[in-house]
Amino acid sequence: MSENKQAIDRTVGEIIQLYVQGAGYDGLFDAGECACKLDDLAPCRSAEILFCKPGYLQDGEHDDFEFMIGPIKPQPADKETP
């Protein structure tokens, strides 16, 4: 997305994407309901996006979900020094 675009010419979706990305988040989530990554924000096109919060990709496997986004930023794994 172009940073040079005037604010008046941006859609609400673009404004949300700029904020989420600029703040270092990985996407949006609504706890217990749904989640979406930055590269595919609000694929449902639902008004429920108004209840979503920015979050981070969560480590590990998540039952029936391809990915999970939540409020806590995962800590990088400790690297062993040779």
BALOBA-1460 file (C-alpha; in Angstrom, 3 decimals):
// residues 82
<rec num="1" residu="m" x="0.000" y="0.000" z="0.000"/>
<rec num="2" residu="s" x="1.347" y="3.397" z="-0.937"/>
<rec num="3" residu="e" x="2.369" y="5.562" z="2.008"/>
<rec num="4" residu="n" x="2.007" y="8.650" z="-0.224"/>
<rec num="5" residu="k" x="-1.731" y="8.245" z="-0.639"/>
<rec num="6" residu="q" x="-3.687" y="11.101" z="0.935"/>
<rec num="7" residu="a" x="-5.656" y="10.102" z="4.032"/>
<rec num="8" residu="i" x="-8.882" y="11.272" z="2.421"/>
<rec num="9" residu="d" x="-8.326" y="8.761" z="-0.418"/>
<rec num="10" residu="r" x="-7.858" y="5.758" z="1.887"/>
<rec num="11" residu="t" x="-10.541" y="3.230" z="2.674"/>
<rec num="12" residu="v" x="-11.234" y="2.189" z="6.258"/>
<rec num="13" residu="g" x="-9.648" y="-1.175" z="5.394"/>
<rec num="14" residu="e" x="-6.463" y="0.545" z="4.227"/>
<rec num="15" residu="i" x="-6.337" y="2.680" z="7.367"/>
<rec num="16" residu="i" x="-6.719" y="-0.408" z="9.558"/>
<rec num="17" residu="q" x="-4.048" y="-2.271" z="7.585"/>
<rec num="18" residu="l" x="-1.605" y="0.650" z="7.884"/>
<rec num="19" residu="y" x="-2.156" y="0.862" z="11.642"/>
<rec num="20" residu="v" x="-1.882" y="-2.886" z="12.274"/>
<rec num="21" residu="q" x="1.239" y="-3.219" z="10.137"/>
<rec num="22" residu="g" x="2.849" y="-0.023" z="11.438"/>
<rec num="23" residu="a" x="2.361" y="-1.095" z="15.041"/>
<rec num="24" residu="g" x="4.076" y="-4.437" z="14.380"/>
<rec num="25" residu="y" x="1.025" y="-6.703" z="14.653"/>
<rec num="26" residu="d" x="0.465" y="-9.770" z="12.457"/>
<rec num="27" residu="g" x="-3.285" y="-9.420" z="11.975"/>
<rec num="28" residu="l" x="-6.652" y="-9.100" z="13.694"/>
<rec num="29" residu="f" x="-8.639" y="-11.388" z="15.978"/>
<rec num="30" residu="d" x="-11.931" y="-11.624" z="17.809"/>
<rec num="31" residu="a" x="-11.295" y="-14.021" z="20.706"/>
<rec num="32" residu="g" x="-13.127" y="-17.287" z="20.234"/>
<rec num="33" residu="e" x="-14.593" y="-16.174" z="16.913"/>
<rec num="34" residu="c" x="-12.075" y="-15.610" z="14.123"/>
<rec num="35" residu="a" x="-8.691" y="-14.257" z="13.077"/>
<rec num="36" residu="c" x="-7.109" y="-12.917" z="9.906"/>
<rec num="37" residu="k" x="-3.567" y="-12.137" z="8.830"/>
<rec num="38" residu="l" x="-2.312" y="-8.821" z="7.442"/>
<rec num="39" residu="d" x="-2.174" y="-10.182" z="3.900"/>
<rec num="40" residu="d" x="-5.882" y="-11.077" z="4.038"/>
<rec num="41" residu="l" x="-7.621" y="-8.713" z="6.450"/>
<rec num="42" residu="a" x="-11.348" y="-9.301" z="6.930"/>
<rec num="43" residu="p" x="-11.835" y="-11.869" z="4.158"/>
<rec num="44" residu="c" x="-15.375" y="-12.377" z="5.491"/>
<rec num="45" residu="r" x="-16.246" y="-8.739" z="4.713"/>
<rec num="46" residu="s" x="-18.328" y="-8.754" z="7.877"/>
<rec num="47" residu="a" x="-19.259" y="-5.727" z="9.936"/>
<rec num="48" residu="e" x="-18.025" y="-7.817" z="12.877"/>
<rec num="49" residu="i" x="-14.533" y="-6.482" z="12.072"/>
<rec num="50" residu="l" x="-15.546" y="-3.565" z="14.281"/>
<rec num="51" residu="f" x="-15.027" y="-5.886" z="17.269"/>
<rec num="52" residu="c" x="-11.612" y="-7.203" z="16.194"/>
<rec num="53" residu="k" x="-8.371" y="-6.330" z="17.950"/>
<rec num="54" residu="p" x="-4.818" y="-6.320" z="16.611"/>
<rec num="55" residu="g" x="-2.707" y="-9.304" z="17.593"/>
<rec num="56" residu="y" x="0.235" y="-11.592" z="16.939"/>
<rec num="57" residu="l" x="0.578" y="-14.993" z="15.302"/>
<rec num="58" residu="q" x="0.673" y="-17.593" z="18.057"/>
<rec num="59" residu="d" x="3.226" y="-20.413" z="18.155"/>
<rec num="60" residu="g" x="2.270" y="-24.079" z="18.098"/>
<rec num="61" residu="e" x="-0.560" y="-26.125" z="16.655"/>
<rec num="62" residu="h" x="-4.135" y="-25.008" z="17.108"/>
<rec num="63" residu="d" x="-6.558" y="-27.917" z="16.722"/>
<rec num="64" residu="d" x="-8.695" y="-27.259" z="13.651"/>
<rec num="65" residu="f" x="-7.167" y="-23.891" z="12.739"/>
<rec num="66" residu="e" x="-4.436" y="-23.172" z="10.209"/>
<rec num="67" residu="f" x="-3.161" y="-20.342" z="12.431"/>
<rec num="68" residu="m" x="-4.122" y="-18.394" z="15.516"/>
<rec num="69" residu="i" x="-3.720" y="-14.721" z="16.348"/>
<rec num="70" residu="g" x="-3.863" y="-13.470" z="19.911"/>
<rec num="71" residu="p" x="-2.958" y="-10.546" z="22.153"/>
<rec num="72" residu="i" x="0.384" y="-11.837" z="23.467"/>
<rec num="73" residu="k" x="3.513" y="-11.476" z="21.348"/>
<rec num="74" residu="p" x="5.408" y="-14.793" z="21.353"/>
<rec num="75" residu="q" x="8.956" y="-14.579" z="22.624"/>
<rec num="76" residu="p" x="11.700" y="-15.705" z="20.223"/>
<rec num="77" residu="a" x="13.039" y="-19.169" z="20.986"/>
<rec num="78" residu="d" x="16.361" y="-19.234" z="22.841"/>
<rec num="79" residu="k" x="19.204" y="-20.029" z="20.484"/>
<rec num="80" residu="e" x="21.891" y="-22.333" z="21.727"/>
<rec num="81" residu="t" x="25.416" y="-21.045" z="21.269"/>
<rec num="82" residu="p" x="27.846" y="-23.588" z="19.769"/>
